[in-house]
């Protein structure tokens, strides 16, 4: 069992998780309503991923509607003390789709699917089993 603390400055704030790609640190919003981990293409490009590395293009439903995303197989990504290897992530240009945020994407259910997690908002902690 592992416990990770988080801070939410207000009730409207999201749970932001620090993540590590092989060559770059990013921040992702923990999103239990997202089936796929999705990262701003700029953050992936900074980490050394190239567009030509995409394994396919798919349609993804977002809060703003359906968009086309690149799908990449990332060597590894670490968050909440969990390292997933060879995980597929979706990516698109957030700015190009009028998404301006303080984080680089969302950590979806695909990342957490093999773990039992409990998000305790009273204690501001996530317990991972």
C-alpha positions as a Markdown table, in Angstrom:
| # | Residue | x | y | z |
|---|---|---|---|---|
| 1 | Unk | 0.0 | 0.0 | 0.0 |
| 2 | Unk | 1.2 | 3.5 | -0.8 |
| 3 | Unk | -0.3 | 6.9 | 0.1 |
| 4 | Unk | 0.2 | 10.0 | -2.0 |
| 5 | Unk | -0.8 | 13.4 | -0.7 |
| 6 | Unk | -2.3 | 16.1 | -2.9 |
| 7 | Unk | -3.3 | 19.7 | -2.6 |
| 8 | Unk | -6.4 | 21.4 | -3.9 |
| 9 | Unk | -6.4 | 25.2 | -3.3 |
| 10 | Unk | -10.2 | 25.3 | -3.7 |
| 11 | Unk | -13.2 | 23.1 | -4.2 |
| 12 | Unk | -13.1 | 23.9 | -7.9 |
| 13 | Unk | -9.5 | 22.7 | -8.2 |
| 14 | Unk | -8.5 | 19.4 | -9.8 |
| 15 | Unk | -6.2 | 16.8 | -8.4 |
| 16 | Unk | -2.9 | 17.4 | -10.1 |
| 17 | Unk | -0.4 | 14.6 | -10.2 |
| 18 | Unk | 3.3 | 15.0 | -10.9 |
| 19 | Unk | 4.4 | 12.5 | -13.7 |
| 20 | Unk | 7.7 | 11.5 | -15.3 |
| 21 | Unk | 8.2 | 10.6 | -18.9 |
| 22 | Unk | 11.7 | 9.3 | -19.9 |
| 23 | Unk | 13.1 | 12.8 | -20.6 |
| 24 | Unk | 10.5 | 15.2 | -19.2 |
| 25 | Unk | 8.4 | 15.9 | -16.1 |
| 26 | Unk | 4.8 | 16.8 | -16.6 |
| 27 | Unk | 1.7 | 17.5 | -14.5 |
| 28 | Unk | -1.5 | 15.6 | -15.3 |
| 29 | Unk | -5.0 | 16.0 | -13.8 |
| 30 | Unk | -6.3 | 12.8 | -12.2 |
| 31 | Unk | -9.4 | 12.1 | -14.2 |
| 32 | Unk | -11.4 | 9.0 | -13.2 |
| 33 | Unk | -14.0 | 10.0 | -15.9 |
| 34 | Unk | -11.4 | 9.6 | -18.7 |
| 35 | Unk | -10.8 | 6.2 | -20.2 |
| 36 | Unk | -7.5 | 7.2 | -21.8 |
| 37 | Unk | -4.5 | 9.1 | -20.5 |
| 38 | Unk | -4.2 | 12.1 | -22.8 |
| 39 | Unk | -1.3 | 14.4 | -23.0 |
| 40 | Unk | -0.7 | 17.7 | -24.8 |
| 41 | Unk | 1.4 | 17.0 | -27.9 |
| 42 | Unk | 3.8 | 19.8 | -26.9 |
| 43 | Unk | 4.7 | 18.0 | -23.7 |
| 44 | Unk | 5.4 | 14.8 | -25.7 |
| 45 | Unk | 7.5 | 16.6 | -28.3 |
| 46 | Unk | 9.6 | 18.2 | -25.5 |
| 47 | Unk | 10.2 | 14.7 | -24.1 |
| 48 | Unk | 11.6 | 13.5 | -27.4 |
| 49 | Unk | 8.6 | 11.9 | -29.0 |
| 50 | Unk | 8.1 | 12.7 | -32.7 |
| 51 | Unk | 4.8 | 12.8 | -34.6 |
| 52 | Unk | 6.2 | 10.1 | -36.9 |
| 53 | Unk | 6.3 | 7.8 | -33.8 |
| 54 | Unk | 2.5 | 7.7 | -33.6 |
| 55 | Unk | 1.2 | 4.2 | -34.0 |
| 56 | Unk | -2.3 | 5.3 | -35.2 |
| 57 | Unk | -4.8 | 8.1 | -35.2 |
| 58 | Unk | -8.2 | 7.8 | -33.5 |
| 59 | Unk | -11.3 | 9.8 | -32.7 |
| 60 | Unk | -11.6 | 10.7 | -29.0 |
| 61 | Unk | -14.6 | 12.2 | -27.3 |
| 62 | Unk | -13.7 | 15.2 | -25.1 |
| 63 | Unk | -15.9 | 17.6 | -23.2 |
| 64 | Unk | -15.8 | 19.9 | -26.3 |
| 65 | Unk | -16.8 | 17.1 | -28.7 |
| 66 | Unk | -15.0 | 14.5 | -30.9 |
| 67 | Unk | -11.5 | 15.2 | -32.0 |
| 68 | Unk | -8.7 | 13.4 | -33.8 |
| 69 | Unk | -5.8 | 12.3 | -31.6 |
| 70 | Unk | -2.4 | 10.7 | -32.2 |
| 71 | Unk | -1.8 | 7.5 | -30.2 |
| 72 | Unk | 1.7 | 6.8 | -29.0 |
| 73 | Unk | 3.3 | 3.9 | -27.2 |
| 74 | Unk | 5.3 | 5.5 | -24.5 |
| 75 | Unk | 8.3 | 3.6 | -23.1 |
| 76 | Unk | 7.3 | 4.4 | -19.6 |
| 77 | Unk | 5.4 | 6.9 | -17.5 |
| 78 | Unk | 5.5 | 7.2 | -13.7 |
| 79 | Unk | 2.9 | 8.8 | -11.5 |
| 80 | Unk | 1.7 | 8.1 | -7.9 |
| 81 | Unk | 4.6 | 5.8 | -7.4 |
| 82 | Unk | 3.4 | 3.6 | -10.3 |
| 83 | Unk | 5.4 | 3.0 | -13.4 |
| 84 | Unk | 3.6 | 1.8 | -16.5 |
| 85 | Unk | 5.8 | 0.5 | -19.3 |
| 86 | Unk | 4.8 | 0.5 | -23.0 |
| 87 | Unk | 1.6 | 2.3 | -22.3 |
| 88 | Unk | -0.5 | 3.8 | -25.1 |
| 89 | Unk | -1.4 | 7.5 | -24.6 |
| 90 | Unk | -3.4 | 9.9 | -26.7 |
| 91 | Unk | -2.1 | 13.3 | -27.7 |
| 92 | Unk | -3.3 | 16.3 | -29.5 |
| 93 | Unk | -2.5 | 20.0 | -29.7 |
| 94 | Unk | -4.3 | 21.5 | -26.7 |
| 95 | Unk | -3.7 | 25.1 | -27.8 |
| 96 | Unk | -4.9 | 24.4 | -31.3 |
| 97 | Unk | -8.2 | 23.2 | -29.8 |
| 98 | Unk | -8.5 | 26.2 | -27.5 |
| 99 | Unk | -7.5 | 24.3 | -24.4 |
| 100 | Unk | -5.5 | 26.5 | -22.0 |
| 101 | Unk | -4.6 | 24.8 | -18.8 |
| 102 | Unk | -2.0 | 24.7 | -16.0 |
| 103 | Unk | -1.5 | 21.0 | -16.5 |
| 104 | Unk | -0.3 | 18.9 | -19.5 |
| 105 | Unk | -3.2 | 16.5 | -19.8 |
| 106 | Unk | -5.2 | 13.9 | -17.9 |
| 107 | Unk | -4.2 | 10.7 | -16.2 |
| 108 | Unk | -7.0 | 8.3 | -17.2 |
| 109 | Unk | -8.3 | 4.9 | -16.1 |
| 110 | Unk | -6.0 | 3.0 | -18.5 |
| 111 | Unk | -3.1 | 4.0 | -16.2 |
| 112 | Unk | -4.9 | 2.9 | -13.0 |
| 113 | Unk | -6.8 | -0.1 | -14.3 |
| 114 | Unk | -4.7 | -2.7 | -12.5 |
| 115 | Unk | -4.7 | -1.0 | -9.1 |
| 116 | Unk | -7.2 | -0.5 | -6.3 |
| 117 | Unk | -7.2 | 3.2 | -5.5 |
| 118 | Unk | -9.1 | 5.3 | -2.9 |
| 119 | Unk | -9.2 | 9.1 | -3.3 |
| 120 | Unk | -9.9 | 10.6 | 0.1 |
| 121 | Unk | -10.8 | 14.3 | -0.3 |
| 122 | Unk | -11.1 | 14.9 | 3.5 |
| 123 | Unk | -7.5 | 13.8 | 4.1 |
| 124 | Unk | -6.2 | 15.0 | 0.6 |
| 125 | Unk | -4.6 | 11.7 | -0.1 |
| 126 | Unk | -4.7 | 8.8 | -2.6 |
| 127 | Unk | -4.2 | 5.3 | -1.4 |
| 128 | Unk | -2.9 | 2.8 | -3.9 |
| 129 | Unk | -3.1 | -0.9 | -3.3 |
